[in-house]
Amino acid sequence: MKARLPVREAILKRRTYEAPAEGRAGKIRLDFNENTSGCSPAVIRALTRLTPQQIAMYPEYERPSRRIAGHFGVRADEFLLTNGGDDALRVFFDAFVNERDGVLFCEPTFPMYRYYAEIYGARIDVLGYDSEMSFPLQAVLAALKRRPQVFFLANPNNPTGTLVPMGDVKKILKAATHTAVVLDEAYAEFSGMTAISWIRRFPQLFIARTFSKAAGLAALRLGAVIACKESLNILRRAMPPFPVNIAVLVAAEAALRDGSAIRTYVQETLRIRGWFAGQLKKLGIKTFSSGGNFLLANFGPSGPPLFALLARQGILLRERTREIGPGYVRITIGTAREMQTLLKEIQRHRVKY
């Protein structure tokens, strides 16, 4: 029997989103901006204390939400748990975006903004970073006059590393009187910059955060949206009753209690990032200033075969040739040993191309 399924046109027009390649365990994973040191041992201890009865229950969110929200300096009613950072972005489309509504963002950037916009059939308005990866502030302010439903801004931006100064963020918020501004702060721990303190002043401001990066909980999937109570209540209407599991709540609380582990990881990452950028500069490889736990670099035409060779050796980088140009690559800042290994292989092989 054949069936003709009523598939939405937006789904038929787009390609399937490809998740990271399988078989990454045991390799030098400098491709997805993970915490390659691993999570705090306190997280593992907390998970082992979960009881069969707790796992058999539907999760309860009031206490963990209040505690985790307190870490960010906000109240529980200003804090929304989501199933990873990706889910924190999806809810804006459920809440604000009808088919053919406008969505604004600047590329190159996190691909999930375009991914969801295409699935929901939104009208996509894209602005571009220039060759020096400078943020197009004036173009954004002009585009906001057209009143898109949502403006997504990764700050710091992935993959460019661009960090929009808070003064410019404030200009954007003042211009976005009829637009939900989603400030994606996935890498805020590394930039030291956040707009969380502004949520009560700007009801159009929403902050998206994740526990996948600095906290090292990528496999457990926990994100959050932070906004003023009234604005966040709109998003709550679009959320399922049990968006996250008990294991990640236990893990997140344990990670935050062991704040010294996160701080140590962030400080070491920033130190290594500066060292590694300097080493690439000595080799004549252009890098761009970054506010995250990664660097965008341009190896030029010799880049793609080098990246392929490194991958065969078990050193995984995130090539951005298709999105930016030949030889562009985003490199996660791993441990000192991982980055030393990468540098040696670059020095050894780059001259061959």
N, C-alpha and C positions, 0 to 999 in steps of 0.2 A: 504494500500500500504506500502510495506517495502522498506527501503532505506539502502544502504550500503555506509556509509560515509567514505571518504578517510582520516582517522585519522592518524596523524604522529605516528610512532612507539614510539618515546620518550614520547609522551603523554599517550599512552596505557600502558607503562611500569611503570608509576609513580602513586602514590596515590594523590588524591585531597588535596591541602593545606587547612588545617583546620584553620579558623580564630578564634580569641578569643571567648570564650564561651559567649553566650548572657546572659542578665539579670545581668550584673555587676553593674549597677547603684545602688547607695545607700549602696553598700558594701565597705569594706576596701580593696581597689584595690592595692595590693602590688605585682602584677603579671606581669605587662607589662611596667614598668619603666615610667609610666606617671607622670606628675606633678599633684599630688593629691590635691594641693592647688587650682588649677584652674588657668586660664589665668588672665592677668591683667584686672582690670575693664576698663582700657582705650580701650581694644580690644572690649568689649561689646558696649561701647559708639560709637566707630567708625563704628561698624557693623550696629547699628541702624540708622546711617546717610546715609546709602546707599539708593539711590532713585530708583523708579521703572524703570526709563529710563536707569540707569547704569546697572541694572540687565538684562534689555532687550538687551543690547549691547554685542557684543563679547569683551572680555577684551583686554586692551592695556597694553603693557609690558615695554615700553621704560623708562618711568619715575620711576615706582616702582622698576624695575631692577636696575637702576642707584642708587637709594636711598638705597636699601637693600644691593647691592654690596658694597656701601660705608661703611656700618657697618662692613663688613669683611675686609676692607682696600684694595679692588681690584676694577678694572674698570668694567663697565657693560659688555664689550666684554670678560671678564674673568669669567663671572658669568652666569649660566644657571639655570632657574627655572624648577622644576620638580614636579610631582604630588605625593608629599611625598617622604620620603627617599627610599622606595622600588623602586619607578620609577627611582630614581637617580641611582640605581644599574642596573636595566633592560637595560638602554640605552647602557651600555658597551657591553652587549651581542649583541644588534642590530648593534653596530658599529664595533665590533672587532672579534666576535666569530662565526665561521662556525662550522657545525657539525664535531665532532671528534677533534676539536681544543682543546688545553690544557688550563685548568683553574686551578689555584693554590690557596689554602687557608689552614688555620690551624684550626682544630676542637678540642674542642667544640667552636663554634662561632655562629654568626647570621645565622639562617637557610636559609635566602633568597639567599645566595651565592650558596648553593647546589641546592636550588629550581630552580633558573634560569638555572644553569648549566645542570640540568637534562632535563628541558624543551627544551633547545636548542641542546641537544644531544652532549654536550661537553665531552671531556676526562678529568675526574676529578682527580687531583693529590692532595691528602690530607695529611698533616702532622699533628702531634698531640702535644698538650701541655702535659707536664709530670704531675705526681701526685701532684706536688706543683704548678701547673698551670704556669710553666715557659715557656716563648716563645722560640721555637726551631730555634734560629737565624741561626746557622751554617747549619742546614738542609734546611732552606729557601734559603740561599745563594747558596747552592749546587743545589737545584731544579731550581733556576732561570737560571742556565747554560743550562737547557733544553729548554729555551725560550718559556714558556707558553704565551698565548695571553694576559691573565690578571692575576694579583695577587691581591687578596682582603685581606686587613688587617684592621680589626676593632681596633681602637686605641683611647680610651681604648676598650678592647675586651669585648663583651657580649657573654656568661654570666660570664666569669672568672674574669673580672675586670682588667685583665692584661694591663699594660701600657708599651709599647715598648719605651725605651729612644730615644731621637732624634738622638743621635749619631748612634744608630743601624738602625734607619730609613734611615739615610743618606747612610749607608753601603748597605742597600737594594736597594736604588735608583741607586747607582753607579753600582750595579751588574745587574740591570734590564735594560740593554741597548736595549733589543728587546721586552720588556713587558710593558703593561700599568699597572701602580701601582695605585690601588684605595685605598686611605686611608680614611676609613669610620670613620669620626669624629663626630658621633652622640652625643657623651657625652663630647665633648671638653670643654664645659663651666664648667664642673665639674673637669676636669683634669688640666685645665689651660694650655694645651699643643696643639699646632697646627703647621702644616707644610705649612700653606698658604703662608708665606713669601718666600717659595722655588719654587713656581710654575714657575717663569720665568727662574730659573736656571735649572730646570729639566722638560723638555717637556713631559716626560713619567709619570709625577705625576698628579693625579686627586684627589681632595678632595671632599668627599660627606658629606653634612651637612643636618640637619633636624631641623624643628621648632616644632617637636612633643614632645620634652623632656623639656628643660629648659624654652622655650617660652610657653609651655602648649597649643599648637594648634593641638594636635593629630587628633581631629575629622575633622579638616578643610583640612588636607593633604597638606603640603608644604615642599619640599626639595630643594636642590640645588647641583650643581656640580661646583667646582671652579678649573680652570686650566689656563694655558697660552692661549692666544688668538688663536694661530694656532692649538693647540691640541683640544681646545673646539669647534672649527669650525667643526671638524670631528663629534663630538657628535651632533651638531646642525642638521646635515644632516639626523640624525636618529630620530629627534623629530617631533611630530605633531605641527601644527601651534598654537594651543591653549591648552597648557598642563595643565594650572592651572586656577582657577576661580577668579573672581573679589573679592569675599568675603575674600578669604585667603590673597590676596595681601593687602587689606585694613587692615586686622587683623595683618599681619606681620609688616607692617609699624607702626601701633599703638603700638604693643608689643615692637618694637625696640626703639620707642620714649620714652616709659616708661621703660628705661633700668634699673632703680633702682629696679623695681619689679623683674626682672630676677636676678639681682645681689643679692637681699635679699633672694630670693628663693634658689639660689645656695649656699650662705653662710650658711643658716640655714640647708640645706640638708647635707652639709659637716660636720657641727657640730653634727647633729643627727646621721649621719653615724658612726662617731668616738665613740659616746656614746653607740650606739646600738651594735657595734662590741665588745666593752669592756664588755657589759652585757652578750653577748653570750659566751665570753671567760670565764667569771666567772662561767657559767653553764657547762663548759667543751665542748662547741660546737666550732668546728674549723671553722674559717672564713678566707677568702683570701683577701689580700690587693686589694683595688678597686680604680679605677680612675673615676668611674661613680656614678650615683645616685642609686646604688644598691650594695648589698653584695652577694657573693656566699658563702654558708655555707654548712657544712657536718654534718647532724644530725645522720648519721649512720643508722643501720637497724630499729631503732625506728622512723625514719623520715616519711616514707610514710603513716602509719596510723595516725600520728599526723597531717600531712598536710591535709589529708582527713577530719579529725575532724574539723580543723580550717576552711576549706572550708564550711562545713555544718553550721558553726557559722557565715559565712559571711566574713571571713578573707581569701583573695585570695593570694596565693603565687605561684611562678612558679617552680614547681618540675622539676628537671633535672636528675631523676633516670635513664631514658632510655639513655640519651646522655652521662652521666658521670659515674653514679654508684648509688646504693641504698642509699637514704638519702640526696643526694645533692639537694639543692634548691637555687634559686635566689630570693632574697627579695628586692623589691623596697623600697627605703627610703621615707616614707611618712611624714606626719606631726608629730610633737612631740606627739600629742594625739594618733594618729594611732599606732605609734611605741610602746608607753607605753601600749596600749591595747594588741597588739601582744605579747609583752614581758610577760605580766601578764598571758595570755592564755598559752604561752609556759611553764612558770613556773608551772602553775596549772595542765597541762595535761601530760607534758613530762614524769613524773615519772611513769605514768600508763603503759608505753610501755617498 
